[in-house]
Amino acid sequence: MNSEDIASLKSRLESTRRILLVPHKNPDGDAIGACLALYHYFSRQGHQVDLISPNDFPEFLKWMPGTKAVEFFEGHREEAQKKIGAADLVFTLDFNTLDRSGAMEEPLQQCKATFVMIDHHQSPGSYAEFTFSDTGMSSTCEMVYHFLTALGAEDAIDVHIATCLYTGILTDTGSFKYAATTPTTMRVAADLMERGAPHSQIHRDIFDTNRPQRLQLLGCALQNLVILPDYRTAYITLSQEELNRHDFRKGDTEGFVNYGLSLKDVALAAIFIEN
């Protein structure tokens, strides 16, 4: 995020714009949190804001402030394409190539708007005029916090924005345990708490709202765990029949793969899900 890009983008945002916010397909807490944080900010600045996700996201994230504003490309393609075509600015959040937007890739490629990428994954694509990419960041939500600060909008981070950003940081850092969690990450999280993010409630809403069927599906997944010690690898499989038997819902397998990584001497874990 260089100062020249920030100044140029800030200048464009001084007049009312039609802004489109897009997370990646199968959005997680970081993608949805980043989108919702900017949705709240830009809406309050008087811009016309659309937030279109390629498809639905897990139930355990739908308590977040502003989720009712999220529209879905899947099942509403014609209406969504009109909004994509009408956008002046498109913010793509938590992904670095347009193919990660699933079925939205083609209409986004045809869109004449100015693109802004905010993302922390490696090898960013070249589709955006403004690319804010930092692989050293814990999450896209941490990047959005720094983006708002760079715009001089830190005072606009209210309880709703703070809650959305804290959620994304919490989920993408594995509750602050992953190596990408830096002292700066912790200072950002502390500031978001001071701005009203209810950290204990956020943790409960994400991790302590399981259905019995999800826990039973986890048990099934762990029964299917295969360990390959010579390759320091573990993998889990779930068949369509097993998903059906446990009333699978979107988001139910979130975090399952991490149980493989929790094994001593395992460096690589994967999950294979039949669809």
C-alpha positions as MATLAB code, in Angstrom:
seq = 'MNSEDIASLKSRLESTRRILLVPHKNPDGDAIGACLALYHYFSRQGHQVDLISPNDFPEFLKWMPGTKAVEFFEGHREEAQKKIGAADLVFTLDFNTLDRSGAMEEPLQQCKATFVMIDHHQSPGSYAEFTFSDTGMSSTCEMVYHFLTALGAEDAIDVHIATCLYTGILTDTGSFKYAATTPTTMRVAADLMERGAPHSQIHRDIFDTNRPQRLQLLGCALQNLVILPDYRTAYITLSQEELNRHDFRKGDTEGFVNYGLSLKDVALAAIFIEN';
ca = [
       0.000    0.000    0.000;
       2.134    2.891   -1.187;
       1.196    6.485   -0.442;
       0.681    7.336   -4.118;
      -1.942    4.615   -4.574;
      -3.684    5.594   -1.355;
      -3.821    9.249   -2.413;
      -5.187    8.326   -5.851;
      -7.835    5.999   -4.447;
      -8.776    8.480   -1.727;
      -9.312   11.125   -4.411;
     -11.685    8.832   -6.327;
     -13.649    8.149   -3.159;
     -14.235   11.852   -2.523;
     -17.199   11.770   -4.911;
     -20.110    9.354   -4.661;
     -19.344    6.034   -6.296;
     -21.130    2.788   -6.970;
     -18.944    0.252   -5.178;
     -19.050   -3.527   -5.516;
     -17.487   -5.776   -2.853;
     -16.659   -9.387   -3.758;
     -15.296  -12.239   -1.583;
     -13.977  -15.525   -2.950;
     -16.168  -18.547   -3.635;
     -17.135  -20.441   -0.471;
     -16.255  -17.395    1.643;
     -14.809  -17.851    5.115;
     -14.768  -15.524    8.114;
     -11.889  -13.441    6.778;
     -13.477  -12.872    3.358;
     -16.942  -12.055    4.724;
     -15.531  -10.000    7.601;
     -13.435   -7.864    5.241;
     -16.355   -7.309    2.863;
     -18.787   -6.404    5.638;
     -16.312   -4.012    7.267;
     -15.927   -2.089    4.003;
     -19.674   -2.333    3.369;
     -20.342   -0.488    6.630;
     -17.607    2.071    5.997;
     -18.459    2.936    2.389;
     -22.215    3.003    3.051;
     -21.713    5.573    5.792;
     -19.605    7.654    3.424;
     -22.626    7.972    1.133;
     -21.560    5.544   -1.577;
     -23.968    3.081   -3.179;
     -22.599   -0.286   -2.113;
     -23.373   -3.810   -3.313;
     -21.879   -6.875   -1.657;
     -22.189   -9.919   -3.908;
     -20.797  -13.285   -2.894;
     -20.328  -16.038   -5.489;
     -22.316  -18.383   -3.237;
     -23.585  -18.842    0.297;
     -21.436  -18.882    3.428;
     -21.656  -20.885    6.693;
     -24.455  -20.349    9.208;
     -21.964  -19.777   12.035;
     -21.004  -16.454   10.408;
     -24.515  -15.129    9.798;
     -24.758  -13.346   13.145;
     -22.230  -10.750   11.926;
     -23.566   -7.192   11.569;
     -24.678   -6.510    8.000;
     -24.959  -10.075    6.709;
     -28.507   -9.420    5.468;
     -26.971   -7.069    2.899;
     -25.024   -9.919    1.276;
     -26.408  -10.954   -2.108;
     -25.545  -14.181   -3.902;
     -24.531  -14.601   -7.523;
     -25.590  -18.233   -7.392;
     -29.323  -18.320   -8.017;
     -29.571  -14.584   -8.833;
     -27.222  -14.333  -11.793;
     -29.155  -11.880  -13.983;
     -29.690   -9.283  -11.255;
     -26.115   -9.670  -10.007;
     -24.641   -9.208  -13.477;
     -26.449   -5.882  -13.824;
     -24.920   -4.667  -10.565;
     -21.474   -5.861  -11.615;
     -21.780   -3.972  -14.885;
     -22.933   -0.791  -13.132;
     -20.041   -0.628  -10.639;
     -17.477    2.196  -10.659;
     -15.122    0.488   -8.211;
     -14.809   -3.248   -7.530;
     -13.049   -4.382   -4.367;
     -11.992   -8.035   -4.470;
     -11.220   -9.239   -0.976;
      -9.233  -12.235    0.240;
      -8.404  -13.617   -3.205;
      -5.739  -12.880   -5.794;
      -7.030  -14.266   -9.114;
     -10.486  -13.805  -10.611;
     -11.003  -17.539  -11.072;
     -11.398  -17.788   -7.287;
     -14.716  -15.959   -7.699;
     -16.200  -19.054   -9.339;
     -19.038  -18.317  -11.755;
     -18.513  -14.573  -11.235;
     -15.178  -14.709  -13.060;
     -16.545  -13.987  -16.548;
     -18.783  -10.997  -15.653;
     -15.966   -9.562  -13.529;
     -13.550   -9.899  -16.447;
     -16.020   -7.999  -18.645;
     -16.608   -5.279  -16.050;
     -15.159   -1.858  -16.969;
     -14.859   -0.669  -13.366;
     -11.630    0.134  -11.540;
     -10.521   -2.921   -9.559;
      -8.957   -2.841   -6.093;
      -7.423   -6.019   -4.688;
      -6.847   -6.409   -0.942;
      -5.368   -9.817   -0.221;
      -2.665  -11.659    1.745;
      -2.141  -14.725   -0.460;
       0.911  -15.389   -2.610;
       1.248  -14.615   -6.331;
      -1.307  -11.823   -6.832;
      -2.796  -11.500  -10.312;
      -2.521   -8.396  -12.477;
      -6.220   -7.597  -12.987;
      -6.451   -4.761  -10.420;
      -5.393   -1.146  -10.931;
      -4.774   -0.927   -7.183;
      -3.164   -4.013   -5.632;
      -2.688   -4.129   -1.879;
      -0.953   -7.463   -1.363;
       1.036   -8.525    1.691;
       1.743  -12.205    2.304;
       3.141  -11.352    5.735;
      -0.267  -10.266    7.001;
      -2.297  -12.609    9.173;
      -5.502  -11.964    7.270;
      -7.264   -9.734    4.790;
      -9.189   -8.223    7.712;
      -5.921   -7.041    9.234;
      -5.093   -5.500    5.851;
      -8.477   -3.737    5.721;
      -7.755   -2.259    9.157;
      -4.458   -0.842    7.847;
      -6.191    0.272    4.637;
      -8.767    2.288    6.594;
      -5.991    3.744    8.729;
      -4.073    4.745    5.600;
      -7.202    6.504    4.313;
      -7.274    8.464    7.578;
     -10.525    6.727    8.512;
      -9.493    5.012   11.739;
     -12.062    7.072   13.671;
     -14.771    5.547   11.472;
     -14.030    2.072   12.862;
     -17.080    1.635   15.077;
     -18.331   -1.446   16.905;
     -19.816   -3.013   13.744;
     -16.657   -2.605   11.666;
     -14.492   -3.680   14.611;
     -16.602   -6.812   15.095;
     -16.333   -7.807   11.428;
     -12.577   -7.240   11.317;
     -11.941   -9.045   14.609;
     -13.931  -12.038   13.344;
     -11.801  -12.336   10.217;
      -8.546  -12.019   12.138;
      -9.676  -14.552   14.750;
     -10.690  -17.184   12.201;
      -7.735  -16.755    9.835;
      -5.159  -16.933   12.629;
      -6.677  -20.043   14.193;
      -7.525  -18.013   17.295;
      -4.109  -16.296   17.085;
      -2.048  -19.516   17.045;
      -0.706  -19.516   13.459;
       2.776  -18.243   12.641;
       1.409  -15.279   10.657;
       0.133  -13.801   13.939;
       2.554  -10.944   14.639;
       2.833   -8.386   17.438;
       1.121   -5.967   15.040;
      -1.759   -8.425   14.638;
      -2.222   -8.485   18.404;
      -2.117   -4.694   18.616;
      -4.758   -4.454   15.870;
      -6.933   -6.977   17.707;
      -6.532   -5.025   20.947;
      -7.564   -1.794   19.231;
     -10.629   -3.507   17.751;
     -11.581   -4.724   21.232;
     -11.208   -1.183   22.543;
     -13.534   -0.036   19.747;
     -16.208   -2.448   20.964;
     -15.564   -5.839   19.326;
     -17.025   -8.321   21.869;
     -14.201  -10.865   21.665;
     -15.688  -13.531   23.960;
     -19.088  -13.397   22.273;
     -17.483  -13.561   18.819;
     -15.573  -16.688   19.843;
     -18.731  -18.302   21.226;
     -20.802  -17.425   18.145;
     -18.207  -19.015   15.854;
     -16.992  -22.024   17.796;
     -19.713  -22.885   20.314;
     -22.832  -23.164   18.154;
     -22.365  -26.685   16.794;
     -25.264  -28.917   15.815;
     -25.037  -32.522   17.067;
     -24.852  -33.685   13.442;
     -21.694  -31.621   12.849;
     -19.900  -33.186   15.814;
     -20.968  -36.633   14.622;
     -19.626  -35.779   11.147;
     -16.337  -34.750   12.770;
     -16.218  -38.137   14.494;
     -16.784  -39.816   11.141;
     -14.022  -37.735    9.555;
     -11.556  -38.655   12.305;
     -12.443  -42.321   11.891;
     -11.425  -41.925    8.237;
      -8.097  -40.253    9.077;
      -5.118  -41.789    7.257;
      -1.538  -41.077    8.348;
       1.448  -41.461    6.001;
       4.423  -41.190    8.375;
       7.078  -41.495    5.639;
       5.645  -38.362    4.014;
       4.762  -36.521    7.248;
       1.271  -36.303    5.789;
      -2.266  -36.995    6.983;
      -5.525  -36.882    5.082;
      -9.238  -37.220    5.793;
     -11.954  -38.420    3.426;
     -15.710  -37.885    3.542;
     -18.056  -39.520    1.063;
     -21.342  -38.090   -0.161;
     -23.143  -40.877    1.702;
     -21.418  -39.866    4.953;
     -22.297  -36.215    4.376;
     -25.939  -37.119    3.741;
     -26.082  -39.367    6.802;
     -25.003  -36.471    9.015;
     -27.260  -33.820    7.426;
     -24.304  -31.892    5.992;
     -24.634  -28.114    5.743;
     -22.248  -25.556    4.249;
     -19.453  -24.835    6.685;
     -19.766  -28.088    8.633;
     -16.303  -29.284    7.575;
     -14.612  -25.964    8.369;
     -11.490  -26.686   10.405;
     -11.621  -30.485   10.065;
      -8.324  -30.565    8.157;
      -6.553  -28.918   11.095;
      -6.942  -32.065   13.164;
      -4.442  -33.698   10.802;
      -2.012  -30.848   11.366;
      -2.349  -31.292   15.128;
      -0.569  -34.673   14.890;
       3.047  -34.801   15.985;
       5.507  -34.843   13.057;
       2.779  -34.121   10.465;
       3.643  -31.194    8.175;
       0.945  -31.549    5.504;
      -2.759  -32.282    5.920;
      -5.571  -32.531    3.374;
      -9.259  -33.331    3.285;
     -11.029  -34.943    0.327;
     -14.800  -34.441    0.186;
     -16.987  -36.167   -2.376;
     -19.473  -33.944   -4.170;
];
